[in-house]
């Protein structure tokens, strides 16, 4: 009985230490990036490759790639090349762990600032960023993305640019909208 009690106390202690640490790392990440970590839903993951229209020669940049789930999910269905850019430490480390497990040679994760990332070779871009961050990125996209590059944004759109198309996924509270922009 004592062994069970000690084990339960150790688990409780682990939770008491881990939860605040993860929360602290998330706050640090949010303060560095201006965007909270919110993973994409399974419904979005299921429709994303259809909306992106990736080819074998495609190069997709996921700006604010979080834990890498978008990249590794898409890479399991495509031979395209995928680049994730993440500045928040906790999601970045999670994406490295995910990459170690997935062992996909067509995925690269970069620790960096999305505002400083060069996008000239991108054929596709995916973002799940707040509207104000997207609006700050729009001049960069207009300058660096070559003609024909497809950008897909989950749930947030540009204030001064109309989407080419959009796809509503789900209903009610769990609904998401994918905004498609062709540059």
BELURPE-V141011 format. One record per pair of residues at least 4 apart in sequence whose C-alpha atoms are under 7 Angstrom apart, sorted by the first residue. I is the first residue (numbers start at 1). J is the second residue. Records with the same first field share a line. If there is no record, write none. Layout:
I = J, J
This chain:
1 = 5
2 = 6
3 = 7
4 = 8
5 = 9
6 = 10
7 = 11
8 = 12
9 = 13
10 = 14
11 = 15
12 = 16
13 = 17
14 = 18
15 = 19
17 = 21
18 = 22
19 = 23
20 = 24
21 = 25
22 = 26
23 = 27
24 = 28
25 = 29, 90
26 = 30, 90
27 = 31
28 = 32
29 = 33, 88, 89
30 = 34, 35, 36
32 = 88
33 = 87, 88
35 = 129, 130
37 = 66
40 = 44, 45
41 = 45
42 = 46
43 = 47, 169
44 = 48
45 = 70
47 = 51
48 = 52
49 = 53, 54, 74
52 = 150, 152
54 = 58
55 = 80
56 = 78, 79, 80
57 = 80
58 = 80, 81, 123, 124
59 = 80, 81, 82, 122, 123, 124
60 = 81, 82, 83, 122, 123, 124, 125
61 = 82, 83, 84, 122, 124, 125, 126
62 = 83, 84, 85, 125, 126, 127
63 = 84, 85, 86, 114, 126, 127
64 = 85, 86, 127
65 = 84, 85, 86
66 = 86, 91, 92, 95
67 = 91, 92, 94, 95
68 = 72, 84, 95, 98
69 = 73
70 = 74
71 = 75, 82, 84, 107
72 = 76
74 = 78
75 = 79, 106
79 = 106
80 = 106
81 = 106, 107
82 = 106, 107, 108
83 = 107, 108, 109
84 = 108, 109, 110
85 = 109, 110, 111, 112, 114
86 = 92, 110, 111, 112, 113
87 = 92, 111, 112, 113
88 = 92
89 = 93
90 = 94
91 = 95
92 = 96, 111
93 = 97
94 = 98
95 = 99
96 = 100
97 = 101
98 = 102
99 = 103, 104
113 = 117
115 = 137
119 = 144, 145
120 = 144, 145, 146
122 = 145, 149
123 = 149, 150
124 = 149, 150, 151
125 = 150, 151, 152
126 = 151, 152, 153
127 = 152, 153, 154
128 = 153, 154
129 = 133, 134, 156
130 = 134, 156
131 = 135, 156, 157, 158
132 = 136
133 = 137
134 = 138, 158
135 = 158, 159
137 = 141
138 = 142
139 = 143
140 = 144
141 = 145
145 = 149, 183
147 = 183
148 = 182, 183
149 = 182, 183
150 = 181, 182, 183
151 = 180, 181, 182
152 = 178, 179, 180, 181
153 = 157, 178, 179, 180
154 = 176, 177, 178, 179
155 = 176, 177, 178
157 = 179
163 = 179, 180, 181
164 = 180, 181, 182
165 = 179, 180
166 = 177, 178, 179, 180
167 = 177, 178, 179
168 = 175, 176, 177, 178
169 = 175, 176, 177
170 = 174, 175, 176
171 = 175
